[in-house]
Amino acid sequence: VQWFRAPHGRYTRAMAEELAKRSLTNVMCDTYASCPIVEDADFIAKHLSTTCQDGSIILLHMPEVHVRQWCLTALPGLLEGLKARRFKVVTVGELARRNEVLPNVASHYVDDERERNQEAAL
């Protein structure tokens, strides 16, 4: 299974159809600290490590040179916090295997027409 995350979490019917053609599965997170906006590495590490649960999918954006470097700074604190709570970090694929999750690319999408209307209003 290959995994895909809809940009900004906006998973549409059209996107579901395209992902199905490519045998991709959309995966979303349940633990997020708004790290593109919040530039506080300590807050990010603490928030993510304390709000996640067993089986959570944590979203921490990839840092780049001069972009989101606080995400890289947050990573050691996040990993330490998870270790202190006796969590093990695994890939999405491993998490799915452990929980016998089957890919389902046709659910949990937003309404395409509503999306178009919102974009037209901008």
C-alpha positions as CSV (number, residue, x, y, z in Angstrom):
1,V,0.0,0.0,0.0
2,Q,1.2,3.5,-0.8
3,W,0.1,6.3,1.4
4,F,-1.0,9.8,0.6
5,R,-1.9,12.8,2.7
6,A,-4.4,15.2,1.2
7,P,-2.9,18.8,1.2
8,H,-4.4,20.7,4.1
9,G,-6.5,17.7,4.9
10,R,-8.9,18.5,2.0
11,Y,-9.8,15.1,0.7
12,T,-12.4,15.5,-2.1
13,R,-14.4,13.0,-4.1
14,A,-12.3,13.8,-7.2
15,M,-9.1,13.1,-5.2
16,A,-10.5,9.8,-3.9
17,E,-11.1,8.8,-7.5
18,E,-7.6,9.7,-8.6
19,L,-6.1,7.9,-5.6
20,A,-8.1,4.8,-6.4
21,K,-6.7,4.8,-9.9
22,R,-3.2,4.9,-8.5
23,S,-3.8,2.4,-5.7
24,L,-3.0,5.1,-3.1
25,T,-4.6,5.4,0.3
26,N,-5.3,8.7,1.9
27,V,-4.2,8.9,5.5
28,M,-4.9,11.7,8.0
29,C,-3.4,12.6,11.3
30,D,-5.2,12.9,14.7
31,T,-2.4,14.7,16.5
32,Y,-1.3,18.1,15.2
33,A,0.3,21.2,16.6
34,S,-0.1,23.7,13.7
35,C,3.6,23.6,13.2
36,P,3.7,25.6,10.0
37,I,2.3,28.5,12.0
38,V,3.4,27.8,15.6
39,E,7.2,28.4,15.7
40,D,7.7,27.2,19.2
41,A,9.6,23.9,19.2
42,D,9.1,23.2,22.9
43,F,5.3,23.7,22.6
44,I,5.2,21.5,19.5
45,A,7.1,18.7,21.2
46,K,5.1,18.8,24.4
47,H,1.7,19.2,22.7
48,L,2.3,16.3,20.3
49,S,3.7,14.0,22.9
50,T,1.0,14.6,25.5
51,T,-2.1,14.7,23.3
52,C,-1.4,11.6,21.2
53,Q,-2.9,8.2,22.1
54,D,-2.0,4.6,21.3
55,G,-2.4,4.3,17.5
56,S,-2.3,8.1,16.9
57,I,-0.9,9.4,13.7
58,I,1.2,12.5,14.5
59,L,1.7,15.2,11.9
60,L,5.0,17.1,12.1
61,H,5.9,19.0,9.0
62,M,9.3,18.4,7.2
63,P,11.7,21.2,7.9
64,E,13.8,22.7,5.1
65,V,16.6,25.2,5.1
66,H,15.2,28.4,6.6
67,V,11.7,26.9,6.6
68,R,10.1,25.2,9.6
69,Q,13.4,24.6,11.3
70,W,11.6,24.6,14.6
71,C,10.0,21.3,13.6
72,L,13.5,19.7,13.5
73,T,14.3,21.3,16.9
74,A,11.0,19.8,18.2
75,L,11.7,16.3,17.1
76,P,14.1,15.2,19.9
77,G,11.6,16.5,22.6
78,L,8.8,14.8,20.8
79,L,10.6,11.5,20.7
80,E,11.7,11.7,24.3
81,G,8.1,12.5,25.3
82,L,6.8,9.5,23.4
83,K,9.5,7.3,24.9
84,A,8.6,8.5,28.4
85,R,5.0,7.4,27.7
86,R,6.2,4.0,26.5
87,F,5.0,4.6,22.9
88,K,6.9,3.1,20.0
89,V,7.2,5.1,16.8
90,V,6.2,3.1,13.7
91,T,5.4,3.9,10.1
92,V,1.8,4.3,8.9
93,G,2.2,1.0,7.0
94,E,3.3,-0.8,10.2
95,L,0.5,0.8,12.2
96,A,-2.0,-0.4,9.6
97,R,-0.6,-3.9,9.6
98,R,-0.7,-4.1,13.4
99,N,-4.3,-3.1,13.4
100,E,-5.3,-5.0,10.3
101,V,-6.5,-1.9,8.6
102,L,-7.6,-2.2,5.0
103,P,-7.2,0.7,2.7
104,N,-10.4,2.6,2.0
105,V,-9.9,5.4,-0.4
106,A,-13.6,6.2,-1.0
107,S,-14.6,7.5,2.4
108,H,-14.2,10.7,4.5
109,Y,-13.9,13.1,1.6
110,V,-15.3,16.6,1.5
111,D,-18.0,17.6,-0.9
112,D,-16.4,18.7,-4.2
113,E,-19.2,21.1,-5.0
114,R,-18.9,22.8,-1.6
115,E,-15.1,23.1,-2.2
116,R,-15.7,24.8,-5.7
117,N,-18.2,27.2,-4.2
118,Q,-15.8,28.2,-1.4
119,E,-12.9,28.7,-3.9
120,A,-15.2,30.7,-6.2
121,A,-16.1,33.0,-3.3
122,L,-12.5,33.8,-2.6
